[in-house]
Every structure is written in structure tokens, then in C-alpha cells.
Amino acid sequence: MTPIALLARLGRTALAGLSAVGRAALFALGAFSHMLRPPYYPREVLNALLNIGWLSLPVVGLTAIFTGGALALQIYAGGARFNAEAVVPQIVAIGMVRELGPVLVGLMIAARVTSSIAAEIATMKVTEQIDALVTLSTHPMKYLVAPRVLAALITVPVLVGIGDIIGIMGGYTVAVQNLGFNAAAYLKNTVDFLEPLDIVSSLVKGAAFGTIAAMMGCYYGMQSGRGAQGVGRATKGSVEAAAVLILAANFVLTGVFFSL
């Protein structure tokens, strides 16, 4: 391959990537604009709140409690090398609230909710149900996308807060039952160490991750190709994009809150 052909291929790839980013950004702007303008569909919002929030509680709780317990064991094992076992409560709290809690909840939501939204909307597109909505003068963005994004924006920070609490309690249980920590002292160290900014950063991350997860599910579902293969590709692509964007957003938000 000649250098000119190689540069041409790189240029086409870069332009295709920028075009995809632009389409996703315009889609997100359209979704937010439809969230702010009537008509509204409260029933769709309530259904999305149930599916994204309430039905995600079991997987969020199990993920958080096992992560908190494992984190306590790992910190204790590492701290024992430097005679610093007493820092387990503080590090578990800061690790769960500022980092692991929001990221793990976001990834679980991406795995469970993003894939579900993408598959549902892609199937509706394949079976021409979205065309039927247009025929009935119902905007697909307002009826399908806006309620799901709004529900994720509301519920995922709540799930993150619950996950943080369960994760800290998982670390507490392991530390008290297996590592010999005093229960009252553990809880006191946890409460004294956490600051309001830690909690705010956790909830802000939850809102950002929830928005990303729902938006990618809706975007890939609406962009789905025809047939079963199109639905499968849309579902796979939505989860991949949501997971990568959640991790990238986590890095950016961590840097923002670190500088405060």
C-alpha cells in the first residue's frame, strides 16, 4: 500500500469517526430538547423508572456488597505489609463512594438497561412500529427516547447512593466478622472520613452514567439495521459504547472533582 493510499484510509476512518460522534451528539441534543418540551408521556416515564430503577436493585445490591467485602479484604492484606490495617474503614468508604460504587453501578446499568433499551427499540424499528408512531403523529424521540433518558437521569443516582451504602456495609460485615474490627469504631471512622464533596461527586457521576447508558441504548436502537442481525449489532454496539463512555466520563469527572 502506498503512503497516499494509507493516508487516504486513515482520513476516511477519522472522518467516519467524527461523523459518528456528531450524529450521537445531535441525537443527545434532540433527546434533551424533547425532554423539556410538551407533550409529555408520564406513563412511559413511570414504566422506565420501574424498569431502570426498581428492577435493577437486586443486581446493584449484589454487586455492591461483594465488591465492598472484597475491597475490605484486599485493603487489609495490603495494609498489613505496612502495619496500616486500621485504614480499612476509611479506604473502603472513599473507594466505594468516589470510585467503585458509581462505576460498577454504571457498568451494571449498561449491561442490563442499555442492552434492553437497544434491543427493544431496534425490534420496534425492524417491525415498523416506529413508522406506525410517526403515522399516528407521535414523535419517536419524545415517546421512546426522552422518557427513558429522564428515568435514567433520575434513578441511577439513587441506585448509586444505595450501592454505596450496601458496599460500605459489605466491607463493614467482613471487617467486623472476619478481621476483628470493632463495630462502633468502624462506623465512626467511616462517617468521620467521608466529606460532602465525596457524596456529591458520587451522585453526579451516577446522573452522568445513567444518562450515557440510556442515551446509547436509544441511539443504537434507533440506528439499528434491518433483521435479527441488525438488532444484535445494535445491542452489542450500545453496551460497548456505553461502557467505554462511562469509563471515559468517570476519568473526566474524577479529574474535575479532584481539582475542587
C-alpha positions in Angstrom: 0.0 0.0 0.0 1.4 3.4 -1.0 1.7 6.2 1.6 -1.0 8.2 -0.2 -3.4 5.2 0.0 -2.6 4.7 3.7 -3.2 8.4 4.4 -6.5 8.2 2.5 -7.6 5.2 4.5 -6.7 6.9 7.8 -8.5 10.1 6.7 -11.7 8.1 5.8 -11.6 6.4 9.2 -11.1 9.6 11.0 -13.9 11.3 9.1 -16.2 8.4 9.7 -15.4 8.5 13.5 -16.1 12.2 13.6 -19.3 11.8 11.7 -20.5 9.2 14.2 -19.6 11.4 17.1 -21.5 14.3 15.5 -24.6 12.1 14.9 -24.6 10.9 18.5 -24.2 14.5 19.8 -27.1 15.8 17.7 -29.2 12.8 18.9 -28.4 13.7 22.5 -29.3 17.3 22.0 -32.6 16.3 20.4 -33.4 14.0 23.3 -32.8 16.7 25.8 -34.8 19.2 23.9 -37.8 16.8 23.7 -37.5 16.2 27.5 -38.1 20.0 28.0 -41.0 20.5 25.6 -44.6 19.1 25.7 -46.3 16.9 25.2 -45.2 14.6 27.9 -45.8 10.9 28.5 -45.9 10.3 32.2 -46.9 6.6 31.8 -43.8 5.9 29.7 -41.7 7.7 32.3 -43.1 5.6 35.1 -42.6 2.4 33.2 -39.0 3.4 32.6 -38.5 4.3 36.2 -39.7 0.9 37.2 -37.5 -1.0 34.7 -34.4 1.0 35.2 -34.6 1.7 38.9 -36.6 -0.8 40.9 -35.8 -3.9 38.8 -32.0 -3.1 38.8 -31.8 -3.1 42.6 -31.0 -6.8 43.0 -28.0 -6.8 40.6 -26.8 -3.4 42.0 -27.1 -4.7 45.6 -25.3 -8.0 45.0 -22.5 -6.2 43.0 -22.0 -3.6 45.7 -22.0 -6.0 48.7 -19.5 -8.4 47.2 -17.3 -5.6 46.0 -17.3 -3.9 49.4 -16.4 -7.2 51.1 -13.6 -8.0 48.7 -12.3 -4.4 48.9 -12.0 -4.7 52.7 -10.1 -7.9 52.5 -7.7 -6.6 49.9 -7.0 -3.3 51.8 -6.4 -5.3 55.0 -4.0 -7.6 53.2 -2.1 -4.7 51.6 -2.1 -2.6 54.8 -0.8 -5.5 56.8 2.5 -5.2 54.9 3.0 -1.6 56.3 1.3 -2.1 59.7 -1.6 0.1 58.4 -4.6 -2.3 58.8 -6.5 0.4 60.7 -7.2 2.3 57.5 -9.6 -0.3 56.2 -12.8 1.7 57.1 -11.6 4.9 55.5 -10.3 3.4 52.3 -13.4 1.2 51.8 -15.6 4.3 52.3 -13.7 6.6 49.9 -13.2 3.8 47.4 -16.9 2.8 47.2 -18.3 6.4 47.3 -15.9 8.2 45.0 -15.0 5.4 42.5 -16.1 1.8 42.7 -19.8 2.5 43.6 -20.6 4.8 40.7 -18.5 2.9 38.1 -19.8 -0.5 39.0 -23.4 0.6 39.1 -22.9 2.4 35.8 -21.5 -0.7 34.2 -24.3 -2.9 35.6 -26.8 -0.4 34.2 -25.0 -0.5 30.8 -25.1 -4.3 30.9 -28.8 -4.6 31.9 -30.6 -1.5 30.8 -28.6 -0.3 27.8 -28.9 -3.7 26.1 -32.6 -3.9 26.9 -33.4 -0.5 25.6 -31.4 -1.0 22.4 -33.0 -4.4 21.7 -36.5 -3.1 22.4 -36.2 0.0 20.2 -34.3 -1.9 17.4 -37.0 -4.6 17.4 -39.7 -1.8 17.1 -37.8 -0.4 14.2 -37.5 -3.8 12.5 -41.2 -4.5 12.9 -42.1 -1.0 11.7 -43.7 0.1 15.0 -41.6 3.3 14.9 -43.1 4.1 11.5 -46.5 3.5 13.0 -45.8 6.0 15.7 -44.9 8.6 13.0 -48.1 7.8 11.2 -50.1 8.5 14.4 -48.3 11.9 14.7 -46.3 10.7 17.7 -42.6 11.7 17.6 -40.4 8.7 18.3 -37.8 10.8 20.2 -40.5 12.2 22.5 -42.3 8.9 23.1 -39.4 6.4 23.2 -36.2 8.3 23.9 -37.0 11.2 26.3 -38.8 9.1 28.9 -36.0 6.6 29.2 -33.3 9.2 29.4 -35.2 11.1 32.0 -35.9 8.0 34.0 -32.2 7.0 34.0 -31.1 10.5 34.9 -33.4 10.3 38.0 -32.9 6.7 39.1 -29.3 5.9 38.6 -28.0 8.5 41.2 -30.4 6.8 43.6 -29.1 3.4 42.7 -25.5 4.7 43.2 -26.4 6.0 46.6 -27.9 2.7 47.6 -24.9 0.8 46.1 -22.5 3.0 48.1 -24.3 2.2 51.3 -24.5 -1.5 50.6 -20.9 -1.7 49.6 -19.8 0.1 52.8 -21.9 -2.3 54.8 -20.3 -5.3 52.9 -16.9 -4.0 53.9 -18.2 -3.4 57.5 -19.5 -7.0 57.7 -16.3 -8.6 56.6 -14.1 -6.3 58.7 -16.2 -7.0 61.9 -16.9 -10.7 61.4 -13.6 -11.8 59.9 -10.9 -9.2 60.5 -11.6 -8.4 64.2 -12.6 -4.7 63.9 -14.8 -3.0 66.5 -18.2 -2.4 65.0 -18.8 1.1 66.6 -15.2 2.3 65.8 -15.5 1.1 62.2 -18.7 3.0 61.6 -17.4 6.1 63.4 -14.2 6.1 61.2 -16.4 5.7 58.1 -18.7 8.6 58.9 -15.8 10.9 60.1 -13.8 10.3 57.0 -16.4 11.0 54.3 -17.0 14.6 53.2 -20.0 16.1 51.5 -18.0 16.5 48.3 -17.4 12.7 48.2 -21.2 12.1 48.2 -21.9 14.9 45.7 -19.3 13.5 43.3 -20.8 10.0 43.6 -24.3 11.3 42.8 -23.1 13.5 39.9 -21.3 10.5 38.4 -24.5 8.5 38.8 -26.5 11.0 36.9 -23.9 11.2 34.1 -23.5 7.5 33.8 -27.3 6.9 33.8 -27.7 9.5 31.0 -25.0 7.9 29.0 -26.3 4.3 29.4 -29.9 5.3 28.4 -28.8 7.5 25.6 -26.5 4.9 24.0 -29.3 2.3 24.2 -31.8 4.7 22.5 -29.2 5.8 19.9 -28.1 2.4 18.8 -31.7 1.1 18.8 -32.9 4.0 16.6 -29.9 3.5 14.2 -30.4 -0.3 14.0 -30.3 -2.1 10.7 -32.9 -4.4 9.4 -33.4 -8.0 10.5 -32.2 -10.1 13.5 -28.6 -9.3 12.8 -29.3 -5.6 12.9 -30.9 -6.0 16.3 -27.9 -8.0 17.6 -25.4 -5.5 16.3 -27.3 -2.6 17.8 -27.5 -4.3 21.2 -23.8 -5.2 21.2 -22.7 -1.8 20.0 -24.8 0.0 22.6 -23.3 -1.9 25.5 -19.7 -1.4 24.2 -20.2 2.3 23.6 -21.9 2.9 27.0 -19.2 1.0 28.9 -16.4 2.9 27.2 -18.1 6.3 27.6 -18.9 5.6 31.2 -15.2 4.9 32.0 -14.1 7.9 30.0 -16.7 10.1 31.8 -15.5 8.7 35.1 -12.0 9.8 34.3 -13.1 13.3 33.4 -15.4 13.8 36.4 -12.7 12.4 38.8 -10.3 15.0 37.5 -12.9 17.7 37.9 -13.7 16.8 41.5 -10.1 16.2 42.3 -9.3 19.8 41.4 -12.0 21.2 43.7 
